[in-house]
Amino acid sequence: MAADLTPILAFLEGVHPYDNLSRNELEHVASSFRRRELPANETVYSYREPLKGIYLIKRGAVEVTDQNGALVSILGARNTFGERGLMRDGLAATTARTTAETVLLELPVEEFRELSQNTPAFARFFNRVRGGETRTNSIATMKIADLLAQEPMGCAPETTVTEAARQMRDAHISSLGVTDSEGGLVGIVTVRDLSNKVLAEGRAPDTPVGEVMTPDPVTLTPEGLGTDLLHVMLEKRVGHLPITDRGRFVGMITQTDLTRFQAVSSAVLIRDVAGAETVPEMAAVTARIPQLLVQLVGGHHAHEVITRLITDIADAVTRRLLKMAEEALGPPPVPYLWLACGSQGRQEQTGVSDQDNCLILDDAVTEADMEYFRQLAKIVSDGLDACGYVYCPGDMMATNPRWCQPVRVWRDYFRGWIAKPNPEAQMLASVMFDLRAIGGNGAGLFQQLQEETLAKASKNSIFVAHMIANSLKHHPPLGLIRGFATIRSGEHRNHIDMKHNGVVPVTDLARVYALQGRLPEVNTRARLIEAEHAGVLSHSGARDLVEAYDLIASMRLENQAHLARSGRKPDNYLAPSDLSDFERSHLRDAFVVVRTMQSAAGHGKGAMS
């Protein structure tokens, strides 16, 4: 071995991931590094400049800035930089400049790619995609379209029950979709219908199916998840679920179709919630959510699937409480819609969640009717609190008269916030842009309001500018020199808040992108993906931010599961000292991406180019 390689080799032996290489590999890599001595204030590379390789600091300091000149970090000995741009398109994603006399080790592009292809430990270290190889393919995460096993079997309403029975017998199925002349679903008929409504009641064999079918059944779309099937079947207690695409019948899925799959724990909780007769019974069910979180994280489910499953339980609790309230109070005097905002609205609940909700009422509501909805809101909100979804500290709940109003008042709210975007308006608009309907009998009360609001808001450049400014209030916990900016005092000293400084900055950015693109999605990850499709985000910007979000959100859930496994209550506080060097490196890189995207938004750019 050449004598001049000895210092490089000794240095690499203490730097991850090189410390995982075999002796022969390490010697080969050491011989591939080019040593560069640079004075202070020397530019290593500039933004969008073709990269010659990746850089490892042996001695000195390097300042990294984003495309707008904003400081991202100051790096010291043993820190690597340049890999994000090299792995994306070969062009620098930042600008790097020395701030002191510095010795760099430069690993050429060819050697970097060879190591990435042939050395798993090296590839894992530099691969910032989270969980790509561990995402499961269970029924819970499969799309309904992938579960449809055959062409839809249907009949017309005038078909006789005898002919319908023959069709089911010949096709070895237990149900048919009942469709109109254009293929639109009007009902379903099952073997049980023929038994209970035809044979048991002595009806004639030529009775039309339309007289015994179940009209206007609950349906799902092909784009739904398998977990939707399980939850609807268990909550509604149905064994046959028709699938429709824009109203057209495209297939039927039954419980028999699902028997080859293992039961999903979240579906069991949904079933138990749907069958609960009292609030304490429901509270006993929701008390099992931390254990469900442990199981889902342990099963390597994607974070967006885990939070979706947990949110589905909150939705089922809410709907069960609404039903209990209506049973106690009687039928609602006018149509209404119960909506969730916050993490439930975005379908992003974790092991710790409060409640954020509101009521939208039909404009026909009278002052006398309002007492009904005040009581309904109290029953549901109190029930949610008893089930662990604690009262919102900011009183963003339907029990607050301000958030229990007819459509016309809500329309005035949104118009006012858009016209005069003061700090309170920005905060309220941010919360209310995440609304999602949960229950009630006023299905159409929100859709037009949402469309109108997005159209008006996206056209108001002043409002958009204020929303962008509001989205920059939460900063990733980056310390310029020491890695992470941790909480300095109190119970969570030396921890980072993975909610307010981790996922919230991404959630706020995604909300702005949705506003700019007039996107109806409320889920953060869905907003980012749709923002790319709408041209609000560049492909590279969307990819970087989705990957960063995936890692931050996943590590937040893993930390909550760790706390639950140890018998502690899940929270959002993570100690960087509990992480390995590998995990700290990846988490910090994710925060750098978020800070860079915030900088781009603050400078009026939708994404990194």
PyMOL commands that set and color helices and strands:
alter all, ss='L'
color gray80, all
select helices_A, chain A and resi 3-12+18-20+23-32+83-88+109-118+120-126+144-146+161-171+191-199+209-211+226-236+256-258+265-275+279-286+289-298+303-329+342-345+367-386+401-403+407-419+423-432+447-459+461-471+499-517+524-533+539-565+576-578+581-602
alter helices_A, ss='H'
color red, helices_A
select strands_A, chain A and resi 34-38+43-45+53-59+62-65+71-75+80-81+95-98+102-108+154-155+175-179+185-190+214-215+240-245+248-254+336-340+357-361+404-406+436-440+478-479+483-484+496-497+573-574
alter strands_A, ss='S'
color yellow, strands_A
deselect
rebuild
show_as cartoon
